[in-house]
Amino acid sequence: MKVLLVGGGGREHALALAIAKSPRLTKLWCAPGNAGIAEVAELVPVKAEDISGLLRFAVEHAVDLVVVGPEGPLVAGLVDRLAEKGIAAFGPTEAAAQLEGSKGFMKDFAARHGIPTAAYGRFTNAAAARDFAATRPLPVVIKADGLAAGKGVVIATTRDEANRAIDAAMLDRAFGNAGAELVIEDFLDGEEISFFALSDGTRVVPFGAAQDHKRVFDGDKGPNTGGMGAYSPAPIWTPAMEEQTMRTIVEPTIAGMAKEGAPFRGVLFVGLMLTDNGPELIEFNVRFGDPECQVLFARYDGDALALLDDCARGKLNPFAGGMRDVAALCVVMAAENYPGDPRTGTEIRGLDRASNIVGASVLHAGTKRDGTRILSAGGRVLGVLGVGATVKDAQRIAYQAVDAIDWPEGFCRRDIGWRAL
């Protein structure tokens, strides 16, 4: 099979490594990719948001399957455009991608189908939003309706903070058009977890769970990010919780989307809060999370390409393969000033030294090659993985590899995995 992978982050590096192991693969391209992905795939100089460019490449090169990594091209309808040309794609259509593309759509959908989630309101007027927020218990959650690169959420602990968040999004357009409409919802108390399920539009199977660390600094301090690290398995996630989540959230979602004329194919990323009432939905994403994707595929024992292709073609069988009985932990190394305006173009050394540690590997997220040098080219730059018998072992290996990397302009959290330990 000839495969085009879309994206250029750590998630895509994890997918590229998994796809490259498949005996079905004959050719792997990645658009636009990064310096790490270039070691297993041919890079294509087309941006992930360039729908026409991706379509043209897929047609000209007779691509058999397009695997779409990031949410942007999914929400923009890349899968629909490929289908018009008879090209299979792993990922949902534009209509199905609304589950992530619009927080308001997701909340209304959950309400229609009886899916447990926090009480909420939708607003296009700042004054009305402030009035509603004033009636809700603190803390209150303010969310941009559209895509905001994982940064459009504020958990306001005071009324003033809530009002400032509303005004920043709706009046100052801190998140651009994504914040023109807001969802304001009650805060769910409990422990957060990321759960993933694969669907071919009718059938759905669990893929695994991981715990992410969203705050930028140790001790869950500082602003939210796209993710500073993750680990799997999470001790708090039990078979009973997985069964309940499938029954009360995932299966009603897949059935509901099909009933509403937008069958969901691809991976459903279920952001959950494990509350006293059981698992409750925080949000849906319609693609693999990053860095969760890195730890899940580090544990996956099966033919990833066959799995993704079966999803895309409506032929998903009960989960073939499975997760190895090991733990994986990913530490994200980010560029100075992230999640603000990250410092880019700095040289990263010692990657081979880190990768040579037993059980360790380094995945690239925001890098580019300059001759023999590897330079930073984004905010989250590296995912440093450790795989071991336990989460503690994986953590030790991952930080040993982090310490082998020479990158003074980078930083990371030093407490990834603390909940499990």
N, C-alpha and C positions, 0 to 999 in steps of 0.2 A: 504493500500500500504506500502511496505517496501522500504525505501528511504536511499540512501547513499549520503551524502553531502561531497564534496571534498573541503578542504581548512581549514585555521585556523585563519583567521583574523576577523576584525570587520564586513566586508561584510558577511562572513559566519555566524557570530553570529546573524546578522539581518535576514538572510535567515532561519536559524534554528528556531528562535522565530516565524517567519511567518509560516513556514511549520508545526511546532508543533501545531498550532491552527486548522489545517485542520481536519475535521471529516473523511477524507479518510485515514489518517495516521494510520498505525498499529505499525511501528517500524522505528526509525530514528537513523542512525549511522552517525558519522562525522570523516573523516580522514584528518589530524590528530586532528583537533579541538583545543580548548584552555580551560582554566579554567571556563570561562563563558558558553561556549557551552555545557560543561559537565553537566550543570544543566538541559538541555532539550534533550540531545542526548547521546548515548553511544559512547565514543571515541574509535577510532581504531588506533593503532600505525603504521600507514602507511603514508608516506609523500605524499604530493600532486603531487610530480614529479615522484613518483614510479608507472609508468604506469602498469607494470606487477603485482605489489602487489595489486593495486586497482582492476584490472581485475580479479585477482584470488579471492579476497574477494567478489566481486559482484556476481561471478558465484557460489561460495561455499554457499553463503547466499541467493541465489535466489532473488536478489534485483530487484525490479520492475522499479525503476527510479534512475538514478544517476544525481545529480545536481552539475555541475562543477562550482566552484566559481572563481578561479584564471585563468589567461591567459596561464600560462606555460603548464599545461597538455592539454589544448585545442590545442595550437600550436603544441604540440608533438603528437597529434593524438589519445588522449584517447577516444573520441567519436567514431571514426572509429573502434577502437579495440573492444569497447563495442557492437557496431552494429553487428560486426562479430559473437558475441555470442548471439545475439538476445535481448540485453538489451537496453532499451530506455535511452536516456540521454538528459538533457537540456544543450544545448551548441552547437556550430558549429563544423563541421568536420575540419580536418587539412587544407583542401584546402580553406574552407570558413574563417578559422581563420587567413589566411594571411592578411586579412584586418587590423589586429593589429600586426601580427607577422612580417610584412615587411612594413615599411613606404613607401618604393619605390613602392611596389605593390599597396598600397592604392592610392598613387598619380597618378600612371599610370592608375589605374582603374577609378579614378575620371575623368581623362582627356578623356578616351575612352567613358565615358557615360555622358559627359557634366555637371558634378557636380561642382558647384562653389567652388573653392579653390584657394589658393595662387599660383602664378607662382613659378616654382621650377626647380631643376636639381638633377640628381643622379650621384654619384661618387664612384669609387673604388680606385682612385688615389689622394693622398693628394695635389700634385701640381696642378692638374686640378681643384680640389675643391677650392683651394685658388684663382686660377685665376677667377673662376666663381663668388665666393663670392665678389671679388673686383669690379665686374660689377654691383652688386645689391645695391639698396639704403639701408642706415642704418636706424634702426637696421635690421640685417639679422639673420635668424633663422637657426641654425645648429642642425640636428637631427640624432641620431644613427638610422640606418635602422631597427635593430632588437630590441628584448625586453631588456629593461634596467631598469626595476622596477620603471618607472616614472621619472628617473633621467637623461635620455639621450638627453635632450634638452638644448641648450644654446641660449639665445637671446643676440647676440653680438651687442654692441652699437658703437664699434670702429673696424677698420680694424685689428689692432693687436689682439684684443680679438677674432675676428672671426678666424684668423690664428691659435691662440693658441688652440682654441676649436677643430679645424680640426686636428691639429697635436696630441692633447691629445687623440682624439678618434681613429685616423687612424694609428698613429705611436707608441704612448705610450699604446694603447689599454686600455684606461681608462674604457671602457665598455665591455671589452673582445671582443668576435667575433661579438657582436651586433653592434660595431662601425667600423667594417671592411668596410662597405659601409655607405655612408652618403647621406641624403637628405638635400639640402640647398634650403630654400624657402624665399620668401618675407614675411615681417612682416605684419600681418593683424591688423589694428587699430580698436578698438571698445571695447565692453564689452563681456567677455567670459561666456559661459553657457554650462552646460552638459544636453543633452537631451537623453531620453531613449525610444526605441521602441522595441516591441516584435514581432517576426516573426516565422511562422511555415514552412518557405521555400517558400511559395507563398503569403499568407496573412500577413499583418503587421498592428499593432495598436500602437498608442502612449501610453506610460506608465507614463511619467511625466518628469519634468525638475528640476534641482537644480543648485545652484551656489556653486562652490568649492573655496577654498583658498589654492593655491599651495605653496606660499612662506612661509618660516619657521617662520618669525617674523612679528610682528604687522606692519601695514602700507604697507604690501606686500614687505617687505625687506628680503634680504638673499636668499639663494639658493632655487631652486625648491624642493618640496618633493612629496610624494605620495598623499598628501592632509592633511591639518591641521584643516579642518572643512568645513561644508557645511550647507545650509539651503534650504528649499522648503516650499511654492512656492517663486519664485523670481518675484518681482513686474515688472521687465522689460520684462518678458516673457508673451506674449499675445496670445490669440487664433489665431490671424492673423499670428503671427510668427510661431506658431506650424503648421498651415495649410501650410504655405510657405515651411517650413523645410521638412514636409512630402512629399510635391509635388516635390520639386526641389532636395532633397538630399536622403531621406530615401526610398521612393518608387522606384526611379531609381536604387538605390543600390540593393534592394531586387530583382527587376526584372533583373538587370544586372548580379548578381551572379548566378541566376537560368539559364539565357541564356548562361553563360560561363561554365555551368556544375558543379557549386559548390553552390547549394541552401543553403541559410543561415537560420539556425534554432537557436533560442536562443534570447538573448537580444543584440541589437545593441546600443552601447554607442556612441553618436555623439557629439564630442567636437566641439563647434561652436564659431565663433566670430560674434557678431551682429554688422555689419559694416553699413556704409551709403548706401551700395548697397544691404543690406539685410543679412540674415544669410549665412555665408560661412564656409565651412568645414575646421577645423584645423586637426583633426585626428579621426579615428574610433578606438574604443575598442570593443572587442567581448564578454564582460562580464560586470556585474554591476560594477560601480565605488565604491570606498571606500574613503571617507565616504558618498558619495551620496546615496548609497544603504540603509544606516542606516536611513536617513531622509525620503526617499521615502516609505520604508516599515513601518515607524512609522505613515505615513499618509494613507497607503493603507487599503481599506475597501473591502475585498473579500477573497476568498479561494486561497491562494498563491500556494498551492500544485496543485490544479486543473488547475490553470493558467499555471504553469510551465510544467505540464504533457501534457496539450493540445498542447503547443508549440512543445514539444519533439515528439509528435505522429502525427503532421501535422493536428491537429484538432482545430486550434485556431479560436475562435468565436470573434465577435466584443466585445471589452473590457467589461467583466462582473465585476460588483462591481465598483470601482472607488476610487478616493482620497477623504478622509474626508476634510471638509472645515475647516482645522486647519493648523497651521504652525509648522514645526519641524526644530530644529537647533541642530547641532552636533558640539561639541568642542573636538578636538583630544588632548589627553594628551600623550606626547611623552617622551621618556627617554632622559636623559642628553646626550648631544653631537649629537643627531639626527639632520640632516640626515647623519652625518658621522658615526663614530663607536660608537653606542649607549651603554650606561652603562646598563647592565642587571643584574638580580639577586637581585634587591632591593625590599624591602617589601612595599606593598601598603595596607594602612588601610583606614577605613571609607567608604568602598563601600556600606555597608548596610545603613549607615546614608544618603548617597547621593541618593540611590535608593528609600528611604522612602519619599523623597520630592515629593509633588503632581505634576504630570506632568513630572517627571524626571525618567530617567533610565540610567544604565551604561552598555555599550556593551564592551566586551573584544576583543582586537585585538592581542596583544602580551603578553599573560600571561601564567603562569603555577601554579599549586597548589603544595605546599610543606607542607603536613599535613594540619593544619588549616590556613596556611599563603598563601596569593596570592603574587606571585613574578613577576616582569617584565621579559619578555623573548623576547623582540624585540625592534624595533625603535618606531613605533606607537603602544601604549600599550592599551589605553582606548578610547572609544568614549562616551562622556557624552552628553546625549540627553535631550533636553527640548521640550515639546509639549505644545502649547498654542494657544490662539485665533489669535494672530498676531505674526509676526517675533520678534517684540520687547518683547512680553510676553515669547516666546520660548527662546529667548536669556537670559532674566532675570532668568528663571528657570534653564537653562543649567549651567550658571555661579554660581548660588547658589549651585548646586550640585557639581560643580568643587571645590568650596571652602570648601565643606564638606569632601573632600577626603584628607587624610593625606599621602602625597607621596613627601617628600622633593627633591627626585632625578628626579622628573618629571617636565615638563613645558608645557605650552599651549599658544596659541595666545589669547589675550584679546579683539580682535576686530572682531570676527566671526559675519558675518551678516552686516558689516558696509555699504555695498553698498545699502542694502534695507532700512537702517535707516538714 
